[in-house]
Amino acid sequence: MRLILVILIGLALIATLGVLFAGVITLAQPQHDPRRSNMLMRWRIVLQGTALLLLALLFLVTR
């Protein structure tokens, strides 16, 4: 169980980092689409929340 949670946390963190970089690249473009930036920000928040929930679950499991 712990190994699965650690792998899921790692995947969530990598996905969050990918979405963060995609958002930064989108904002760096001269003519960026505000709707795309907003969508990427929402995905980043969802992925960060998922990573935090998985981390809390890992702490509960290892107690």
C-alpha positions in Angstrom: 0.0 0.0 0.0 2.8 2.4 0.9 4.6 1.7 -2.4 1.5 2.4 -4.4 0.9 5.7 -2.6 4.5 6.8 -3.1 4.2 6.1 -6.8 0.9 7.9 -7.1 2.3 10.9 -5.2 5.3 11.0 -7.5 3.1 10.8 -10.6 0.8 13.6 -9.2 3.9 15.8 -8.5 5.3 15.2 -12.0 1.9 16.0 -13.6 1.6 19.2 -11.5 5.1 20.2 -12.6 4.2 19.5 -16.2 1.0 21.6 -16.0 2.9 24.4 -14.3 5.5 24.5 -17.0 2.8 24.4 -19.7 1.1 27.4 -18.0 4.4 29.4 -17.8 5.1 28.7 -21.5 1.6 29.7 -22.4 1.9 33.0 -20.5 5.3 33.7 -22.1 3.7 33.7 -25.6 3.0 37.1 -26.9 -0.6 36.3 -27.8 -1.7 33.8 -25.2 -5.3 32.6 -24.8 -6.6 33.6 -21.3 -9.1 30.7 -21.4 -6.2 28.2 -21.8 -4.2 29.8 -19.0 -7.3 29.6 -16.7 -7.8 25.9 -17.7 -4.2 25.1 -16.9 -4.4 26.9 -13.6 -7.5 24.9 -12.6 -5.7 21.6 -13.6 -2.7 22.6 -11.5 -4.9 23.3 -8.5 -6.6 19.9 -8.9 -3.3 18.1 -9.2 -1.8 19.8 -6.2 -4.9 19.0 -4.1 -4.6 15.4 -5.3 -0.9 15.2 -4.3 -1.7 16.7 -0.9 -4.5 14.2 -0.2 -2.3 11.3 -1.2 0.5 12.6 1.0 -2.0 12.9 3.9 -3.2 9.4 3.2 0.4 8.1 3.2 1.0 9.7 6.6 -2.1 8.1 8.0 -1.1 4.7 6.6 2.4 4.8 8.0 1.3 5.9 11.5 
